[in-house]
Amino acid sequence: MQVSVLNRRVSSNLGALASAGWRPVIGALLLTSACLHVEEVAIEDLPSYLAPVSGAIEVSARGRAQDIGVSYLMREPYPAEITVAAIQERIPREWAPRSENYLNPGIPTAHVRGWTSYEDRTTDPESKVHMWAAQWDNEVGDILSFTLLYRSVGPFEERPGAPTTTVFQVYSSVSSRASIERWKKAAGVPHDGSKRIQQEVRLTEGSRETVAAEAGFMILRPVDKEPSGSRLRSALTGGVKYYFDEAEILLNGEHFRREGVEVTEGPSFPKGTYPMVIVPLTEAGSERLRDWSSANVGHHLGMFLDGQLSQAPIVKSTLDGSVMFMAQSPEEAESIRRRLTADR
């Protein structure tokens, strides 16, 4: 399994999951693998604004109904001014630029902050990614997204300020309002998108939260790429070895709520669409995750299923509320839901 994102907010740049080793942690725990019901889309059938820019190679387009994802490679020195201009010139007037990420309220798009960068320590060797991620919406509520990614591969004597390569990946997608609303609901995003997500578990006096059925089935704990302290036991995921202390547990079944565990259809991107399992946290679990993640930004959080490490994303922001991830298949997603809810 390959990991991408942790917590409730879902990255709009999900097309980037198709890129080997790219694992941005923005808001949910996602696992990538087998495709669902998407089909190849002929390049000539794409809307003009999604058609590959001149010079594109390795073009791939897949979609289902009104949801389409396109990916391709380009070669141009950073910051790809010609490509960015070509993309923007194609956008029809009915698409208005968004200042905030539609699934991550409060996170500015490239229309506001331009290019951003982050270190990806989940790859071996580690790498640095420079990213341009912009979004538009129309009056109906559909979302158009473009993400450009340069990946500089280490090891580095000094962190590069600019990409060390001229090759970059372009991911674009158009998502229908119906899909957007479904993902927002799954991620707990306010409908107006104006506030940062803040899911709360509200309990009336005398009520109790019903926790997950199997306390040891799903465990979240800190992991490192190097042995340290008591973290001496190792496990592999995505071809990378991580070290952990089996006695060190951040969250287990006692922190996951049975109510609200659900399987929903995930977003579409060039390599397919994946089932998504949403696991809400208890009040205590949400507090534990929030406190730990706020003090451990840049560190890895391992997710173990039945004692096996399945993923180890990097924490890139304070997390709370719920854990969300994509399974390898609808069958796996449903199995996880049943294990957590005792709905057999």
VENTAPE-V337515 format. One record per helix or strand of 2 or more residues. SS is the DSSP state (hx for helix, st for strand). FROM is the first residue (numbers start at 0). LEN is the number of residues. If there is no record, write none. Layout:
ss:SS from:FROM len:LEN
ss:SS from:FROM len:LEN
//
This chain:
ss:st from:1 len:2
ss:hx from:13 len:5
ss:st from:30 len:2
ss:st from:38 len:2
ss:hx from:42 len:3
ss:st from:56 len:8
ss:st from:66 len:9
ss:hx from:80 len:10
ss:st from:95 len:2
ss:hx from:109 len:4
ss:st from:115 len:5
ss:st from:126 len:11
ss:st from:142 len:11
ss:st from:166 len:9
ss:hx from:176 len:11
ss:st from:217 len:7
ss:st from:232 len:5
ss:st from:239 len:5
ss:hx from:252 len:3
ss:st from:255 len:2
ss:st from:261 len:8
ss:st from:271 len:10
ss:hx from:282 len:13
ss:st from:299 len:6
ss:st from:307 len:7
ss:st from:321 len:5
ss:hx from:329 len:12
//
